[in-house]
Amino acid sequence: MQRGSDRLNVHRDDEAKREMQGRIRSGHSTRAEEWDDPEPGADDDPEVTDRPVPVPGAADPDEAEAEALRSDLARHLGRAAFPADREGLKRTLMDQYAPDSLVETVRELPKGGDTYGNVQEVMAALGRKPQA
């Protein structure tokens, strides 16, 4: 099946994949000539991170902090961790070598036998604003 929006044909796609395989596996450029390497990012380029970057002045700081926490929890816990109780989440974070601050945050959850189905339920139990 062909899509009309493709800018490259199938053969060019395969060629691009082969060119990128070495870089992906090695973690650095595999070009013999430096001039052939892709240009690095400029100093004024926007920051690229693993989680959402808050826009200054666009949201209140508490909401941005809650979003960063939700993102970190989701990244370290993943979908396979749920459903789980407080101890199960704590164990999963420790198995994933999550930062101590995340483990301490999960320790703030109520000690009852509550089971959480996703990160949003964990955030609600922590009293943080849910994502809108």
Residue frames as a rotation matrix with the C-alpha (Angstrom) as fourth column:
MET 1
0.586 0.810 0.000 0.00
0.810 -0.586 0.000 0.00
0.000 0.000 -1.000 0.00
GLN 2
-0.525 -0.759 0.385 1.37
0.762 -0.620 -0.185 3.42
0.379 0.196 0.904 -0.93
ARG 3
0.303 0.544 -0.782 0.68
0.757 -0.637 -0.150 6.66
-0.580 -0.547 -0.605 0.80
GLY 4
0.579 0.001 0.815 0.57
0.687 -0.540 -0.487 9.78
0.439 0.842 -0.313 -1.28
SER 5
0.967 -0.162 0.196 2.32
-0.235 -0.863 0.448 11.82
0.097 -0.479 -0.872 1.41
ASP 6
0.561 -0.817 0.132 5.62
0.555 0.490 0.672 9.87
-0.614 -0.304 0.729 1.26
ARG 7
0.714 -0.397 -0.577 8.49
-0.579 -0.798 -0.167 12.02
-0.394 0.453 -0.800 0.06
LEU 8
-0.429 -0.895 -0.125 10.80
-0.865 0.367 0.342 9.06
-0.260 0.255 -0.931 -0.43
ASN 9
0.352 0.531 -0.770 10.19
-0.704 0.693 0.156 5.79
0.617 0.487 0.618 -2.16
VAL 10
0.986 0.126 0.105 10.63
-0.164 0.747 0.644 2.40
0.002 -0.653 0.758 -0.48
HIS 11
0.523 -0.851 -0.050 14.20
0.698 0.461 -0.548 1.95
0.489 0.252 0.835 -1.70
ARG 12
-0.140 -0.553 0.822 15.26
-0.082 -0.821 -0.566 5.35
0.987 -0.146 0.069 -0.36
ASP 13
0.620 0.417 0.665 13.61
-0.700 -0.090 0.709 4.55
0.355 -0.905 0.236 3.01
ASP 14
0.946 -0.290 -0.146 15.60
0.319 0.910 0.263 1.31
0.056 -0.296 0.954 3.25
GLU 15
0.147 -0.938 0.315 18.81
0.584 -0.175 -0.793 3.15
0.798 0.300 0.522 2.37
ALA 16
0.052 -0.059 0.997 18.17
-0.539 -0.842 -0.022 5.75
0.841 -0.536 -0.076 5.09
LYS 17
0.911 0.305 0.276 17.55
-0.398 0.483 0.780 2.96
0.105 -0.820 0.562 7.64
ARG 18
0.678 -0.719 -0.152 20.86
0.680 0.692 -0.242 1.28
0.279 0.061 0.958 6.76
GLU 19
-0.041 -0.713 0.700 22.70
0.213 -0.690 -0.691 4.60
0.976 0.120 0.180 7.06
MET 20
0.212 0.215 0.953 21.30
-0.747 -0.594 0.300 5.22
0.631 -0.775 0.035 10.54
GLN 21
0.862 0.208 -0.463 21.87
0.057 0.867 0.495 1.70
0.504 -0.453 0.735 11.93
GLY 22
0.003 -0.954 -0.299 25.55
0.702 0.215 -0.679 2.24
0.712 -0.208 0.671 12.71
ARG 23
-0.553 -0.175 0.815 24.90
-0.263 -0.891 -0.370 5.53
0.791 -0.419 0.446 14.48
ILE 24
0.466 0.808 0.361 22.08
-0.668 0.053 0.742 4.04
0.581 -0.587 0.564 16.54
ARG 25
0.797 -0.174 -0.578 24.15
0.350 0.914 0.208 1.03
0.492 -0.368 0.789 17.61
SER 26
-0.126 -0.980 -0.156 27.39
0.788 -0.003 -0.616 2.91
0.603 -0.200 0.772 18.35
GLY 27
0.545 0.405 -0.734 25.95
0.789 -0.545 0.284 6.09
-0.285 -0.734 -0.617 19.85
HIS 28
0.017 -0.546 -0.838 28.29
-0.066 -0.837 0.544 8.29
-0.998 0.046 -0.050 17.80
SER 29
0.570 0.208 -0.795 28.88
-0.731 -0.314 -0.606 9.25
-0.375 0.927 -0.027 14.21
THR 30
0.372 -0.422 0.827 30.10
0.308 0.896 0.319 6.54
-0.876 0.136 0.464 11.87
ARG 31
0.998 -0.010 0.062 31.14
0.054 -0.386 -0.921 8.85
0.034 0.922 -0.385 9.04
ALA 32
0.305 -0.951 0.044 34.77
0.950 0.307 0.050 8.74
-0.061 0.027 0.998 7.91
GLU 33
-0.570 -0.462 0.679 34.79
0.568 -0.819 -0.080 12.43
0.593 0.340 0.730 7.03
GLU 34
-0.662 0.270 -0.699 33.83
0.590 -0.387 -0.709 15.04
-0.461 -0.882 0.097 9.61
TRP 35
-0.860 0.315 -0.402 32.26
-0.445 -0.847 0.289 17.32
-0.249 0.428 0.869 6.99
ASP 36
-0.624 0.624 -0.470 29.75
-0.152 0.493 0.857 14.55
0.766 0.606 -0.213 6.22
ASP 37
-0.743 0.330 -0.582 28.41
0.669 0.389 -0.634 14.46
0.016 -0.860 -0.510 9.81
PRO 38
0.308 0.888 0.340 25.10
0.741 -0.448 0.501 16.10
0.597 0.098 -0.796 10.60
GLU 39
-0.383 -0.434 0.815 25.46
-0.060 -0.869 -0.491 19.57
0.922 -0.237 0.307 12.07
PRO 40
-0.650 0.139 -0.747 25.14
0.743 0.320 -0.587 19.72
0.158 -0.937 -0.312 15.88
GLY 41
0.443 0.896 -0.033 22.42
0.862 -0.416 0.289 21.76
0.245 -0.157 -0.957 17.53
ALA 42
-0.199 -0.454 0.869 22.93
0.215 -0.885 -0.413 25.48
0.956 0.105 0.274 17.98
ASP 43
-0.923 -0.244 -0.296 23.14
0.339 -0.153 -0.928 27.21
0.181 -0.957 0.224 21.36
ASP 44
-0.740 0.673 -0.015 19.78
-0.617 -0.686 -0.385 28.90
-0.269 -0.276 0.923 20.85
ASP 45
-0.512 0.572 -0.641 17.92
-0.219 0.635 0.741 25.71
0.831 0.520 -0.200 19.83
PRO 46
0.357 0.693 0.626 15.10
-0.841 -0.053 0.538 24.69
0.406 -0.719 0.564 22.16
GLU 47
-0.580 -0.567 0.585 16.02
-0.790 0.565 -0.236 22.15
-0.197 -0.599 -0.776 24.82
VAL 48
0.191 0.585 -0.788 15.02
-0.603 0.703 0.376 18.58
0.774 0.403 0.488 24.05
THR 49
-0.598 -0.336 0.728 14.43
-0.798 0.336 -0.500 16.33
-0.077 -0.880 -0.469 27.05
ASP 50
-0.932 0.232 -0.280 12.73
0.189 0.967 0.170 13.09
0.310 0.106 -0.945 28.00
ARG 51
-0.259 0.870 -0.420 9.76
0.913 0.079 -0.400 14.89
-0.315 -0.487 -0.815 29.47
PRO 52
0.529 0.536 0.658 7.67
0.737 -0.675 -0.042 17.98
0.422 0.507 -0.752 28.75
VAL 53
-0.677 -0.725 -0.130 9.54
0.720 -0.614 -0.324 21.25
0.155 -0.313 0.937 29.11
PRO 54
0.230 0.829 -0.510 7.37
0.862 -0.417 -0.289 23.85
-0.452 -0.373 -0.810 30.86
VAL 55
-0.026 -0.137 0.990 6.89
0.700 -0.710 -0.079 27.10
0.713 0.691 0.114 29.00
PRO 56
-0.789 -0.331 -0.517 7.90
0.611 -0.502 -0.612 30.02
-0.058 -0.799 0.599 31.24
GLY 57
-0.862 0.453 -0.226 4.90
-0.362 -0.863 -0.352 32.05
-0.354 -0.222 0.908 32.35
ALA 58
-0.572 0.665 -0.479 2.38
-0.483 0.199 0.853 29.76
0.663 0.719 0.207 30.62
ALA 59
0.378 0.676 -0.632 1.34
0.195 0.610 0.768 27.66
0.905 -0.413 0.099 33.61
ASP 60
0.693 -0.145 0.706 1.66
-0.687 -0.430 0.586 27.92
0.218 -0.891 -0.398 37.36
PRO 61
-0.279 -0.956 -0.088 4.82
-0.871 0.290 -0.397 26.33
0.405 -0.035 -0.914 38.82
ASP 62
-0.331 0.211 0.920 2.87
-0.640 0.666 -0.383 23.74
-0.693 -0.716 -0.085 40.87
GLU 63
0.747 0.662 0.053 1.16
-0.371 0.482 -0.793 22.44
-0.551 0.573 0.606 37.76
ALA 64
0.501 -0.659 -0.561 4.47
-0.698 0.076 -0.712 22.23
0.512 0.748 -0.422 35.87
GLU 65
-0.514 -0.697 0.500 6.05
-0.857 0.396 -0.329 20.37
0.031 -0.598 -0.801 38.80
ALA 66
0.058 0.630 0.774 3.11
-0.489 0.694 -0.529 17.96
-0.871 -0.348 0.348 38.98
GLU 67
0.885 0.248 -0.394 3.36
-0.455 0.286 -0.843 17.30
-0.096 0.926 0.366 35.24
ALA 68
0.025 -0.959 -0.283 7.11
-0.831 0.138 -0.539 16.62
0.556 0.249 -0.793 35.54
LEU 69
-0.523 -0.154 0.839 6.46
-0.729 0.591 -0.346 14.19
-0.442 -0.792 -0.421 38.42
ARG 70
0.511 0.789 0.342 3.70
-0.412 0.574 -0.708 12.42
-0.754 0.221 0.619 36.49
SER 71
0.723 -0.300 -0.622 5.99
-0.615 0.128 -0.778 12.11
0.313 0.945 -0.091 33.48
ASP 72
-0.360 -0.924 0.132 8.87
-0.870 0.281 -0.404 10.70
0.336 -0.260 -0.905 35.57
LEU 73
-0.267 0.343 0.901 6.59
-0.593 0.678 -0.434 8.19
-0.760 -0.650 0.022 37.29
ALA 74
0.780 0.622 -0.067 5.12
-0.407 0.423 -0.809 7.07
-0.476 0.658 0.584 33.96
ARG 75
0.414 -0.703 -0.578 8.58
-0.765 0.075 -0.640 6.69
0.494 0.707 -0.506 32.42
HIS 76
-0.601 -0.744 0.293 9.94
-0.774 0.451 -0.444 4.56
0.198 -0.494 -0.847 35.27
LEU 77
-0.302 0.551 0.778 6.82
-0.495 0.607 -0.622 2.53
-0.815 -0.573 0.089 36.04
GLY 78
-0.914 0.021 -0.406 5.53
-0.376 0.335 0.864 1.84
0.154 0.942 -0.299 32.53
ARG 79
-0.025 0.990 -0.139 2.26
-0.868 0.047 0.494 0.04
0.495 0.133 0.858 31.88
ALA 80
-0.048 -0.033 -0.998 3.32
0.020 0.999 -0.034 -3.37
0.999 -0.021 -0.047 33.15
ALA 81
-0.923 -0.385 0.001 3.57
0.023 -0.060 -0.998 -2.12
0.385 -0.921 0.064 36.76
PHE 82
-0.568 0.782 0.257 -0.19
-0.792 -0.435 -0.429 -1.62
-0.224 -0.447 0.866 37.03
PRO 83
0.633 0.504 0.588 -2.42
-0.297 -0.544 0.785 -2.53
0.715 -0.671 -0.195 38.77
ALA 84
-0.225 -0.750 -0.622 -0.32
0.560 0.423 -0.713 -2.38
0.798 -0.508 0.325 41.93
ASP 85
0.831 0.408 -0.377 -0.40
0.530 -0.378 0.759 -1.25
0.167 -0.831 -0.530 45.52
ARG 86
0.867 -0.484 0.121 2.03
-0.498 -0.836 0.231 1.10
-0.011 -0.260 -0.965 47.26
GLU 87
0.282 -0.795 0.537 4.62
-0.335 0.443 0.832 -1.61
-0.899 -0.414 -0.141 47.95
GLY 88
0.399 -0.079 0.914 4.41
0.723 0.640 -0.260 -2.98
-0.564 0.764 0.312 44.41
LEU 89
0.920 -0.046 0.388 5.02
0.230 -0.741 -0.632 0.45
0.316 0.670 -0.671 42.92
LYS 90
0.676 -0.705 0.213 7.90
-0.670 -0.469 0.575 1.07
-0.306 -0.532 -0.790 45.28
ARG 91
0.231 -0.567 0.791 9.46
0.106 0.822 0.559 -2.29
-0.967 -0.045 0.250 44.38
THR 92
0.631 0.059 0.773 9.06
0.761 0.145 -0.632 -1.59
-0.150 0.988 0.047 40.64
LEU 93
0.933 -0.301 0.196 10.74
-0.243 -0.931 -0.274 1.82
0.265 0.208 -0.941 40.98
MET 94
0.415 -0.818 0.399 13.63
-0.627 0.061 0.777 0.27
-0.660 -0.572 -0.487 42.90
ASP 95
0.289 -0.266 0.920 13.98
0.492 0.865 0.096 -2.49
-0.821 0.425 0.381 40.28
GLN 96
0.716 0.047 0.697 14.11
0.670 -0.325 -0.667 0.19
0.195 0.944 -0.265 37.55
TYR 97
-0.297 -0.880 -0.369 16.80
0.949 -0.315 -0.012 2.11
-0.106 -0.354 0.929 39.50
ALA 98
0.454 0.563 0.691 14.54
0.579 -0.776 0.252 5.15
0.677 0.286 -0.678 39.67
PRO 99
-0.442 -0.604 0.662 15.83
-0.099 -0.701 -0.706 8.25
0.891 -0.378 0.250 41.49
ASP 100
-0.778 0.070 -0.624 15.41
0.605 0.349 -0.716 8.18
0.168 -0.935 -0.314 45.26
SER 101
-0.868 0.476 -0.141 13.10
-0.399 -0.838 -0.373 11.19
-0.296 -0.268 0.917 45.07
LEU 102
-0.282 0.793 -0.541 10.55
-0.712 0.205 0.672 9.13
0.643 0.574 0.506 43.09
VAL 103
-0.380 0.103 -0.919 10.75
0.417 0.906 -0.072 6.24
0.825 -0.411 -0.387 45.55
GLU 104
-0.919 0.026 -0.392 10.24
0.354 -0.378 -0.855 8.68
-0.170 -0.925 0.339 48.43
THR 105
-0.675 0.719 -0.165 7.24
-0.735 -0.637 0.234 10.18
0.063 0.279 0.958 46.62
VAL 106
-0.131 0.624 -0.771 5.64
-0.280 0.722 0.632 6.73
0.951 0.299 0.080 46.30
ARG 107
-0.661 -0.150 -0.735 6.30
0.602 0.478 -0.639 6.15
0.447 -0.865 -0.226 50.01
GLU 108
-0.936 0.351 0.028 4.00
-0.320 -0.815 -0.483 9.15
-0.147 -0.461 0.875 50.64
LEU 109
-0.373 0.841 -0.392 1.05
-0.392 0.240 0.888 7.12
0.841 0.485 0.240 49.33
PRO 110
0.240 0.541 0.806 -1.45
-0.967 0.058 0.249 5.94
0.088 -0.839 0.537 51.95
LYS 111
-0.733 -0.646 0.214 -0.48
-0.675 0.729 -0.113 2.63
-0.083 -0.227 -0.970 53.58
GLY 112
0.130 0.871 0.475 -3.92
-0.621 0.445 -0.646 1.08
-0.773 -0.210 0.598 53.09
GLY 113
-0.312 -0.216 0.925 -4.54
0.338 0.885 0.321 -1.76
-0.888 0.413 -0.203 50.65
ASP 114
0.539 0.545 -0.643 -5.39
-0.351 -0.549 -0.759 0.64
-0.766 0.634 -0.104 47.82
THR 115
-0.123 -0.510 0.851 -4.61
0.723 0.541 0.429 -0.62
-0.679 0.668 0.303 44.33
TYR 116
0.036 0.021 -0.999 -3.71
-0.396 -0.918 -0.033 1.87
-0.918 0.397 -0.025 41.63
GLY 117
0.578 0.337 0.743 -4.62
0.463 0.615 -0.639 1.24
-0.672 0.713 0.200 38.00
ASN 118
0.432 -0.474 0.768 -2.43
0.757 -0.272 -0.594 3.93
0.490 0.838 0.241 36.39
VAL 119
-0.621 -0.778 -0.096 -0.21
0.726 -0.526 -0.443 6.92
0.294 -0.345 0.891 37.08
GLN 120
-0.397 0.542 0.740 -3.19
-0.187 -0.838 0.513 9.30
0.898 0.066 0.434 37.18
GLU 121
0.679 0.661 -0.319 -4.64
0.137 0.313 0.940 7.39
0.721 -0.682 0.122 40.14
VAL 122
0.067 -0.755 -0.653 -1.27
0.981 0.170 -0.096 7.58
0.184 -0.634 0.752 41.89
MET 123
-0.771 -0.358 0.527 -1.14
0.343 -0.930 -0.130 11.34
0.537 0.080 0.840 41.31
ALA 124
0.099 0.897 0.431 -4.68
-0.252 -0.397 0.883 11.74
0.963 -0.196 0.186 42.65
ALA 125
0.692 0.120 -0.712 -3.78
0.555 0.542 0.631 9.74
0.461 -0.832 0.309 45.78
LEU 126
-0.346 -0.889 -0.300 -0.77
0.929 -0.280 -0.242 12.00
0.131 -0.362 0.923 46.28
GLY 127
0.345 0.590 -0.730 -3.09
0.655 -0.708 -0.263 15.02
-0.672 -0.388 -0.631 46.10
ARG 128
-0.716 -0.620 -0.321 -1.49
0.150 -0.586 0.796 16.41
-0.682 0.522 0.513 42.94
LYS 129
0.035 0.736 -0.676 -3.46
-0.674 -0.482 -0.560 18.06
-0.738 0.475 0.480 40.18
PRO 130
0.168 0.052 0.984 -4.53
0.515 0.847 -0.133 15.60
-0.840 0.530 0.115 37.51
GLN 131
-0.867 -0.497 0.026 -3.45
0.242 -0.376 0.894 16.31
-0.435 0.782 0.446 33.95
ALA 132
-0.051 0.883 -0.467 -6.11
-0.304 -0.459 -0.835 18.38
-0.951 0.100 0.292 32.15
